[in-house]
Amino acid sequence: IDDTVDVVHGHQQLSLFNAHYDERCFLPIHVYDTATGRPVAMILRPGKTPSGVEVRGHLRRLVRRIRHHWSTTKITIRGDGHYCRPEVMDWCEAHGVDYVFGLARNPRLVGAIAAELALAKSEAEQTGKAARRFKDFRYQTLDSWSCARRVVGKAEQLAEGGDPPSANPRFVVTSLSAAAWAPKPLYEQLYCARGEMENRIKECQLDLFADRTSTRTMRANQ
């Protein structure tokens, strides 16, 4: 699941100005099946970052439709930090849906992988190449999360000769167990494969003209 920018020109219903893109736009949500790359759902929506309540509503309807046809299918939702919302994770856990979401870094998270960052820095200085370490730990925000959850931290030191060479810590939060997915493959194989979505979105926009939303009404543009 991911959202993408759809720039509009004129007075399309529910289009909004988005400061990040410096454009008046929609931010439609795209959902694809990982195994086949086939589109599952495309939801036209206003040009603002989706809230946890909104994403939860979309996922609830989507999962209900999938399970109507395939009641025993195991579902895992993968998305970036836009979808790492307490409402979404609580709903997934309550309804047997697994997830892996990007998690915005903060000083507490970076501090949790300080030793791994130091080891990665030492290796990068010795080899002149980028180095990575991974750590699996439990984490809970101080206010919004209802429980502690599994977080995988990537402690990466970019190669010497960068401008400047620097640490690049990243994090994901998941409901998947360590027995099913060890930290390194969880991040590198499962989560990072999310980038393939960009190709699927480009195919929809370039080949199917999915970003041609020049009609005035939201329903017609959808």
DANORJO-V756693 format. One record per run of one state. SS is the DSSP state (H for helix, E for strand, L for the rest). FROM is the first residue (numbers start at 1). TO is the last residue. If there is no record, write none. Layout:
# DANORJO-V756693
ss=SS from=FROM to=TO
ss=SS from=FROM to=TO
This chain:
# DANORJO-V756693
ss=L from=1 to=1
ss=E from=2 to=7
ss=L from=8 to=15
ss=E from=16 to=18
ss=L from=19 to=22
ss=E from=23 to=32
ss=L from=33 to=38
ss=E from=39 to=43
ss=L from=44 to=45
ss=E from=46 to=46
ss=L from=47 to=51
ss=H from=52 to=69
ss=L from=70 to=75
ss=E from=76 to=79
ss=L from=80 to=80
ss=H from=81 to=83
ss=L from=84 to=85
ss=H from=86 to=94
ss=L from=95 to=97
ss=E from=98 to=102
ss=L from=103 to=106
ss=H from=107 to=112
ss=L from=113 to=113
ss=H from=114 to=127
ss=L from=128 to=130
ss=E from=131 to=139
ss=L from=140 to=148
ss=E from=149 to=157
ss=L from=158 to=166
ss=E from=167 to=167
ss=L from=168 to=169
ss=E from=170 to=174
ss=L from=175 to=182
ss=H from=183 to=207
ss=L from=208 to=217
ss=H from=218 to=221
ss=L from=222 to=222
